Amino acid sequence: MATINAARAMGFGDRLGSIEPGKWADLVVVRGNPLADIRRVRLPRVVIKAGRVYDPETLMKSVEGKIGPASAADSAMWAPIPPRRRNP
């Protein structure tokens, strides 16, 4: 609701604010709930930009050497986060 209401308030409700055909949308689908653990945003399942679907692993490989750790000391910050398991 926050997204669609904000788009409507700015006069962009016909183009933004919801996911439906004909609207502009960039979307990152993550593993887990980023509201419960913000680190989940570092675990994308799929990326959608301008209606085109991208594989996150392919995107990361395409920028190897351009982004990421600048030294061995930075490596830990860029390490993948293992999926969190919940107790039943």
C-alpha positions in Angstrom: 0.0 0.0 0.0 2.8 2.4 0.7 4.2 2.0 -2.8 0.9 2.5 -4.7 -0.3 5.3 -2.4 3.0 7.1 -2.8 2.8 6.7 -6.6 -0.7 8.1 -6.6 0.2 11.0 -4.4 3.0 12.0 -6.8 0.6 11.6 -9.8 2.4 8.5 -11.2 -0.3 5.9 -10.2 -0.8 5.1 -13.9 2.8 4.1 -14.3 4.2 3.1 -10.9 3.2 1.7 -7.6 2.0 -1.8 -8.5 3.1 -4.8 -10.5 0.9 -5.2 -13.6 1.3 -5.2 -17.4 2.2 -1.8 -18.8 3.6 -0.3 -15.6 7.3 0.5 -15.0 8.8 -1.9 -12.6 12.2 -2.9 -11.3 12.0 -5.7 -8.8 14.4 -7.7 -6.7 13.0 -10.9 -5.2 15.0 -12.0 -2.2 15.3 -15.2 -0.1 13.7 -14.6 3.3 12.0 -11.7 4.9 14.1 -8.4 4.7 11.8 -6.9 7.4 12.9 -9.6 9.8 16.6 -9.5 8.7 17.8 -6.8 6.4 20.8 -9.0 5.3 18.3 -11.0 3.2 18.6 -8.3 0.5 22.0 -9.7 -0.2 20.4 -13.0 -1.3 18.5 -12.2 -4.4 16.5 -14.9 -6.2 15.7 -12.9 -9.3 16.1 -9.3 -10.5 13.7 -7.7 -12.9 14.7 -4.4 -14.6 12.5 -2.7 -17.2 10.5 -5.9 -17.6 13.5 -8.1 -18.3 14.3 -11.0 -15.9 17.9 -11.4 -14.8 19.7 -14.2 -13.0 21.5 -12.8 -10.0 24.5 -15.1 -10.3 25.0 -14.1 -14.0 24.7 -10.4 -13.0 27.4 -10.9 -10.3 29.7 -12.7 -12.7 29.3 -9.9 -15.2 30.7 -7.3 -12.7 33.5 -9.4 -11.3 36.6 -7.2 -10.8 34.4 -4.1 -11.1 32.7 -4.3 -7.7 33.3 -6.3 -4.6 36.2 -6.6 -2.1 39.1 -4.4 -2.8 41.4 -6.5 -0.6 41.4 -9.7 1.5 40.3 -7.6 4.5 37.1 -6.7 2.6 36.3 -10.3 1.6 34.3 -11.2 4.8 31.8 -8.3 4.1 31.1 -9.6 0.6 30.8 -13.3 1.6 27.4 -14.9 0.8 25.0 -15.2 3.8 23.7 -18.8 4.2 19.9 -19.2 4.2 18.4 -18.9 7.6 16.5 -21.9 8.9 13.5 -21.6 11.2 12.6 -24.1 13.8 9.2 -25.7 13.2 
